[in-house]
Amino acid sequence: MKNTQESSGKSGAKTYSVASNPVYYEKGALHVLFAGASQTLPGHALGPKLYDYYLLHYVEKGAGTFRTELHTYELSAGDCFLIHPGQLVSYQSDARRPWQYRWMAYTGSQAGKHTEEAGFRPEKSVFHAGPSCGIADWLSVMQNAFAERKESSHFTSLGTLYMILAEAQNHLSQGQTLIPGESSIRRTVKQMIQYMSTQYAYPVSIEQMSASLGYNRAYLSRIFKQETGLSPVTYLLKLRIDKSRQLLRERPDLSIEQVSASVGLPDALYFSKQFKRFHGEAPSLYRENILSRPQTPKTSMTQPNQR
């Protein structure tokens, strides 16, 4: 789709502009196809029709009606509606206050996952963001970036798409809280594992993790051991030691001190002591034994070995 714009120059007349992503879509994870804006004429209607991509609209001014196979919505300024791929829809501008809106289309193998995570469903595709939210500005930034025809506009569009989905999640999840129980506990434990898996290279502590997640340390320690059988302290240490084993195998150019620092343990003597406690030999001897064996394919270790 090429950049187009039409306007009569008269107040209240129809205006329309759209800009497509200059980067060709090659079946990636997430890709914004185009973005546009329009001041519609009174009673301007589209559909019933369907699309093969996600199409999101934000109403800046005026009013209109959005219909799906399940619901009919009367929308006005500050409202946002999303059309899912394959969803039969129609939408029409109000006869007296024709709406002015911005839109963008996106697709990709992860588009459905991200859309659902934001809270959208075919039966829940509308929310009121309010006129002061940033969605209109982000859509404008996206369209302007495409109009400049720079390859960097692809990243600009992804950044603004994530901001829009984050705004949607804030509104679509309002009034919803996690139900206490196994599911919420597991979610918290997964957050702890993710935190440790991404921060192990830094000298972070369990206290810092607890503060970052907004929980009491004693509570986190209890639920973590309940779910994994290990305390967070032991899990983090095992994670660091397992990561060090990978470095000892794959990076013979690194000194023991450098390996130790690379896994968040700046004290090399403490690191060596803990390594021997877990694996029965010093890290230097472990490396010698590994390097003397026939080479085997490298493996990526993302979580501590709990065997």
Secondary structure, DSSP 8 states (H G I E B T S, - for coil): ---EEEE-SSTT--EEEEEE-SS---S-S-EEEEEEEEE--TT-EEEEE--SSEEEEEEEESEEEEE-SS-EEEEETTEEEEE-TT--EEEEE-SSSB-EEEEEEEE-TTHHHHHHHHT-BTTB-EEE--TTSSHHHHHHHHHHHHHTT-TTHHHHHHHHHHHHHHHHHHHHTTT----TTHHHHHHHHHHHHHHHHHHTTTT--HHHHHHHHT--HHHHHHHHHHHHSS-HHHHHHHHHHHHHHHHHHH-TTS-HHHHHHHTT---HHHHHHHHHHHHSS-HHHHHHHHHHS---------S----
